[in-house]
Amino acid sequence: MIEAGPLNQEIRDLFGRRVMPEVFKAFQYWVKSYEVLRVGCYDSADGGYFRRHRDDIGDSRTPRRFALSANLNAEFDGGDLLFPEYGRQVYRPAAGSAVVFSCQLLHEALPVTAGRRIGLFTFFM
């Protein structure tokens, strides 16, 4: 978890400049806040993946609207993001880039087959 502090502030500023305008352009929604930032690791040594799920859970007073999944490295195979209700197309943002999607969408992180995928994850409200 990346708690309040200089790194969190730097990421928040980056979101404000790069992510929030794109979310508004694509979805006509101004993000008001986000959950605590999480750094996660999907390791091929244990078949790192995340089964199919939706992210539309949490506090009903501040419902999750969009998820952000950013890759922080590129030295891994597999680990792509899949939205099975929409076909077999997979998504793998370049290191330092992200996919932002509705928390209503069914999705999964496919198994990492070599290396470790390091990611930054949060939810926008």
C-alpha positions in Angstrom: 0.0 0.0 0.0 1.2 3.5 -0.8 -0.1 5.6 2.1 -0.3 9.4 2.2 3.1 11.1 1.6 5.3 12.4 -1.1 5.0 9.4 -3.4 1.3 9.3 -3.1 1.1 13.0 -3.9 3.3 12.6 -6.9 1.1 9.8 -8.3 -2.0 11.9 -7.5 -0.6 14.8 -9.5 0.2 12.5 -12.4 -3.4 11.1 -12.3 -4.7 14.7 -12.3 -2.6 15.5 -15.4 -2.8 12.3 -17.4 -5.5 9.9 -16.2 -8.5 12.0 -15.0 -8.8 14.1 -18.3 -8.8 10.8 -20.3 -11.5 9.3 -18.0 -13.6 12.4 -18.5 -13.1 12.4 -22.2 -14.0 8.7 -22.6 -16.8 8.4 -19.9 -17.9 12.0 -19.1 -17.2 11.3 -15.4 -15.0 13.5 -13.1 -13.1 11.3 -10.7 -13.5 12.7 -7.2 -11.2 10.3 -5.2 -9.4 7.0 -5.3 -8.8 4.1 -2.9 -5.4 3.6 -1.4 -2.8 2.8 -4.0 -1.6 -0.8 -4.1 1.5 -2.3 -5.6 1.1 -6.0 -6.4 3.2 -8.8 -7.8 2.0 -11.6 -10.0 4.9 -14.2 -9.9 5.3 -17.0 -12.5 6.8 -19.1 -9.7 3.3 -19.6 -8.3 1.4 -19.1 -11.5 0.5 -15.5 -10.6 -3.0 -14.6 -11.8 -6.3 -13.2 -10.6 -9.5 -15.2 -11.4 -12.5 -13.7 -13.1 -14.2 -11.0 -11.0 -15.9 -7.6 -11.0 -14.6 -4.7 -8.9 -18.0 -3.1 -8.1 -17.8 -3.8 -4.4 -16.9 -1.6 -1.5 -18.6 1.2 0.4 -22.1 2.0 -1.1 -21.6 5.6 -0.1 -18.6 5.9 -2.4 -19.0 3.2 -5.0 -16.1 2.2 -7.2 -16.7 3.4 -10.7 -13.4 2.6 -12.5 -10.4 0.5 -11.9 -6.8 1.3 -12.9 -4.3 -1.4 -13.6 -0.8 -0.1 -14.5 2.3 -2.2 -15.3 5.4 -1.0 -13.6 7.7 -3.4 -15.4 7.9 -5.2 -18.8 10.2 -8.2 -17.9 7.5 -10.9 -17.8 5.4 -13.1 -20.1 1.7 -13.6 -19.7 -0.2 -11.6 -17.1 -2.4 -9.9 -19.7 -5.8 -8.4 -18.8 -8.8 -10.2 -20.4 -12.5 -9.1 -20.5 -14.1 -12.5 -21.3 -17.6 -11.1 -22.0 -16.1 -9.2 -25.0 -14.0 -11.9 -26.6 -10.4 -13.1 -26.4 -8.6 -9.8 -27.0 -6.0 -9.2 -24.2 -4.6 -6.0 -23.0 -1.0 -5.4 -21.8 -0.1 -1.8 -21.2 3.6 -0.9 -21.6 5.6 -0.4 -18.5 4.5 2.9 -17.0 1.1 2.8 -18.7 -2.3 1.7 -17.5 -5.7 0.3 -18.5 -8.7 2.1 -16.9 -12.0 0.3 -17.1 -15.5 0.2 -15.5 -15.7 -1.7 -12.3 -18.8 -3.4 -13.7 -16.8 -5.3 -16.3 -15.9 -9.0 -15.7 -12.2 -9.3 -16.0 -9.2 -11.4 -15.1 -5.4 -11.2 -15.0 -4.1 -14.2 -17.0 -1.3 -16.3 -15.5 2.2 -14.9 -15.6 4.3 -17.6 -17.3 7.8 -16.1 -16.9 9.1 -13.5 -14.6 7.1 -11.3 -12.3 4.5 -8.7 -13.2 4.7 -5.7 -10.9 1.6 -3.5 -11.0 0.0 -0.4 -9.5 -3.7 -0.8 -8.8 -6.5 1.4 -7.5 -10.2 2.2 -7.9 -11.7 5.6 -8.8 -14.8 6.9 -7.1 
